[in-house]
Amino acid sequence: MQGAGATRHDRIGDEVAIAGRKSPGKDKPLRGYWLAIAGIAVVVAVAVVAASLRMTEGAIDRAVAEREAADRFLARELAVLRIMAMSSDSPVPARLYLGIEECFGKSVAIPFEGDEAGRRTLAACAQMELGRLHAQGGPAMAEKGRALLSQIGLLN
């Protein structure tokens, strides 16, 4: 009986040991579930990073556009005066162009407030440059500058 009892005890011990182990089939679906969650988390994280980069790029583009708006406005408004300054024998258009450009660069607000504010600033700068022409070249040069600015539409 002892041999039979020992054998039976061994069998019961083996059955308990086998029952205590995890079955290999249960572990794989759980691993797949966590992999799916990790994959979704990675996709969401990449999407968040991509969206934040797009937002940052958009903010930088808007800031650059605001900063360059005054320069584009000035180039558009003074295009005719610039061509006249380069092609004229008289120094009046060149002095007006350079003076107005310098004055506008110093006194325009950043961010640029719009075309109307830009035109007011240009008119004020043009008046200052006419005063400078009068002081340095006399009334005849100032009158020539006034006629030129009226002709291109900077003085109304």
NURO-792678 format. One line per field, with one value per residue (C-alpha): residue number from 1; residue in three letters; x, y, z. Coordinates in steps of 0.5 Angstrom, whole numbers. Layout:
n: c(NUM,...)
res: c(ALA,...)
px: c(X,...)
py: c(Y,...)
pz: c(Z,...)
This chain:
n: c(1,2,3,4,5,6,7,8,9,10,11,12,13,14,15,16,17,18,19,20,21,22,23,24,25,26,27,28,29,30,31,32,33,34,35,36,37,38,39,40,41,42,43,44,45,46,47,48,49,50,51,52,53,54,55,56,57,58,59,60,61,62,63,64,65,66,67,68,69,70,71,72,73,74,75,76,77,78,79,80,81,82,83,84,85,86,87,88,89,90,91,92,93,94,95,96,97,98,99,100,101,102,103,104,105,106,107,108,109,110,111,112,113,114,115,116,117,118,119,120,121,122,123,124,125,126,127,128,129,130,131,132,133,134,135,136,137,138,139,140,141,142,143,144,145,146,147,148,149,150,151,152,153,154,155,156)
res: c(MET,GLN,GLY,ALA,GLY,ALA,THR,ARG,HIS,ASP,ARG,ILE,GLY,ASP,GLU,VAL,ALA,ILE,ALA,GLY,ARG,LYS,SER,PRO,GLY,LYS,ASP,LYS,PRO,LEU,ARG,GLY,TYR,TRP,LEU,ALA,ILE,ALA,GLY,ILE,ALA,VAL,VAL,VAL,ALA,VAL,ALA,VAL,VAL,ALA,ALA,SER,LEU,ARG,MET,THR,GLU,GLY,ALA,ILE,ASP,ARG,ALA,VAL,ALA,GLU,ARG,GLU,ALA,ALA,ASP,ARG,PHE,LEU,ALA,ARG,GLU,LEU,ALA,VAL,LEU,ARG,ILE,MET,ALA,MET,SER,SER,ASP,SER,PRO,VAL,PRO,ALA,ARG,LEU,TYR,LEU,GLY,ILE,GLU,GLU,CYS,PHE,GLY,LYS,SER,VAL,ALA,ILE,PRO,PHE,GLU,GLY,ASP,GLU,ALA,GLY,ARG,ARG,THR,LEU,ALA,ALA,CYS,ALA,GLN,MET,GLU,LEU,GLY,ARG,LEU,HIS,ALA,GLN,GLY,GLY,PRO,ALA,MET,ALA,GLU,LYS,GLY,ARG,ALA,LEU,LEU,SER,GLN,ILE,GLY,LEU,LEU,ASN)
px: c(0,6,8,1,0,6,4,-2,1,6,0,-4,2,3,-4,-3,3,0,-6,-2,2,-1,-4,0,-6,-9,-2,-2,-9,-7,0,-4,-9,-3,0,-6,-7,1,0,-6,-2,4,-1,-4,3,5,-1,-1,7,5,-1,3,9,4,1,8,9,3,5,12,9,4,9,14,8,6,13,14,7,10,16,11,7,13,15,8,7,14,15,14,18,24,24,24,29,34,32,32,38,35,37,30,27,33,33,25,25,31,29,22,24,28,23,18,22,24,16,12,9,10,6,3,-3,-6,-6,-9,-4,1,-1,-2,6,8,5,8,15,14,12,18,23,20,22,29,29,27,32,38,36,31,24,25,27,22,17,19,19,12,10,13,10,3,4,5,-1,3,1,-7)
py: c(0,5,4,5,11,14,14,17,23,24,24,29,34,34,36,41,44,44,47,53,55,60,57,59,61,66,70,72,75,80,81,83,87,91,92,95,100,102,102,107,111,112,114,119,122,123,126,131,132,133,138,142,143,145,150,153,153,157,162,163,165,170,173,174,176,181,184,184,187,194,193,190,196,201,198,198,205,208,204,210,214,209,208,216,216,211,215,222,227,231,229,231,224,220,225,224,216,215,220,217,210,212,216,210,205,209,211,205,201,193,190,194,197,197,201,207,208,207,212,217,215,216,223,225,223,226,233,232,231,237,241,238,239,247,247,244,246,252,254,252,245,244,246,241,236,237,237,230,227,230,227,220,221,221,228,229)
pz: c(0,1,-6,-8,-4,-6,-13,-12,-7,-13,-18,-14,-13,-20,-21,-16,-19,-26,-24,-21,-27,-32,-38,-44,-48,-43,-43,-51,-51,-45,-49,-55,-52,-48,-55,-58,-53,-53,-61,-60,-55,-60,-65,-61,-59,-66,-68,-62,-64,-71,-69,-64,-70,-75,-70,-68,-75,-77,-71,-74,-81,-78,-74,-80,-84,-79,-79,-86,-87,-86,-91,-97,-96,-96,-103,-106,-104,-106,-112,-117,-113,-113,-120,-121,-116,-120,-127,-125,-126,-121,-113,-111,-112,-109,-103,-102,-103,-98,-93,-93,-93,-87,-83,-84,-82,-75,-74,-76,-71,-71,-72,-78,-76,-83,-90,-87,-81,-86,-91,-85,-83,-90,-91,-84,-87,-93,-90,-86,-92,-95,-89,-90,-97,-96,-90,-95,-102,-101,-103,-110,-109,-103,-109,-114,-108,-107,-114,-115,-109,-111,-118,-115,-110,-103,-102,-102)
